[in-house]
Amino acid sequence: MPQYLLAVHIVEGDAPPAAEEMEQIYKAVDALNHELKQGGAWVFAGGLHPSDTATVVRMTDGEVLTTDGPYTETKEQLGGFWVIEAGDLDSALDWATKATVACRCPIEVRPFQDEPEG
């Protein structure tokens, strides 16, 4: 079955939701995670620490370099994700609709490439 990335996008630097709203978001995401598992779509998921905790490892002129901070200098960052299995894009978009309601953030849906047969 095809797998899809549901990427949660956040804007760093914006005021965080109030504690009561965060509690509602956590409960809604927990309920969605349960529904994904019950529906057989769950592969795995995770929330990420802020982008200033990132380290980028890259090859430049034949040398491996590491730098602190995010890969891109932007306020919009990846805040978390789900990896799901869905029969088709429409099914993945249905899950993404539930995800955006639960976490109150934009969700980007991208299919994984097929594994080469070998």
C-alpha positions in Angstrom: 0.0 0.0 0.0 1.4 3.5 -0.8 2.8 5.5 2.0 2.4 9.3 2.4 4.1 11.9 4.5 1.8 14.3 6.3 4.1 17.1 7.2 3.0 19.6 9.9 4.1 23.1 9.1 4.5 25.8 11.8 5.6 29.4 11.9 8.3 29.8 14.4 8.3 33.0 16.4 4.5 33.3 16.5 3.1 33.3 19.9 2.3 29.8 21.1 -1.3 28.8 21.7 -2.6 29.3 25.2 -2.2 26.3 27.6 -5.9 25.5 27.3 -5.8 25.5 23.5 -2.6 23.3 23.5 -4.4 20.8 25.8 -7.2 20.6 23.3 -4.7 20.2 20.4 -2.9 17.4 22.2 -6.2 15.6 22.9 -7.3 16.0 19.2 -3.9 14.7 17.9 -4.1 11.7 20.3 -7.6 10.9 19.1 -6.4 11.2 15.5 -3.4 8.9 16.2 -5.8 6.3 17.7 -8.1 6.6 14.7 -5.1 6.1 12.3 -4.1 3.0 14.2 -7.6 1.6 14.3 -7.9 2.3 10.6 -4.7 0.5 9.7 -3.1 3.7 8.3 -0.6 4.3 11.1 3.1 3.7 10.3 4.7 6.2 12.7 4.6 9.9 13.7 6.6 12.4 15.7 6.8 16.0 16.8 10.0 17.9 16.4 11.9 20.3 18.6 12.3 23.9 17.3 14.5 24.3 14.2 17.3 26.0 16.2 18.1 22.6 17.7 18.9 21.2 14.2 22.3 20.3 12.8 22.8 20.2 9.0 25.4 17.7 7.6 26.4 18.3 4.0 29.1 17.6 1.5 30.8 20.6 0.1 33.8 20.4 -2.3 34.5 16.8 -1.2 34.4 17.7 2.5 31.7 16.9 5.1 30.6 20.0 7.0 28.2 20.4 9.9 26.4 23.6 10.8 24.1 24.5 13.6 20.6 25.6 12.9 18.0 24.7 10.3 18.8 24.0 6.7 16.7 26.9 5.5 16.5 30.3 7.0 12.8 30.8 7.2 10.1 31.2 9.9 8.1 28.4 8.4 9.5 25.1 9.5 8.6 21.4 9.8 7.1 20.9 13.2 6.2 17.3 13.1 4.9 14.6 10.8 2.9 11.4 10.3 3.8 8.6 7.9 0.7 6.8 6.9 -0.4 4.1 4.5 -3.4 4.9 2.3 -4.9 3.3 -0.8 -4.6 6.5 -2.8 -4.0 10.2 -2.7 -7.7 11.0 -1.9 -7.5 8.7 1.2 -4.3 10.4 2.3 -6.0 13.8 1.8 -8.9 12.7 4.0 -6.4 11.9 6.8 -4.7 15.2 6.2 -8.0 17.0 6.6 -8.4 15.4 10.0 -4.8 16.2 10.8 -5.1 19.9 10.0 -8.3 20.1 12.2 -6.6 18.3 15.0 -3.3 20.2 15.1 -4.6 23.5 13.7 -1.6 23.8 11.3 -1.2 23.4 7.6 -0.5 19.8 6.5 1.6 19.0 3.3 0.8 15.6 1.8 3.6 13.9 -0.2 3.8 10.3 -1.5 6.9 8.3 -0.9 8.7 6.9 -3.9 8.1 3.3 -4.7 10.9 0.9 -3.6 12.9 -0.4 -6.6 12.1 -4.0 -7.3 15.2 -6.1 -6.9 
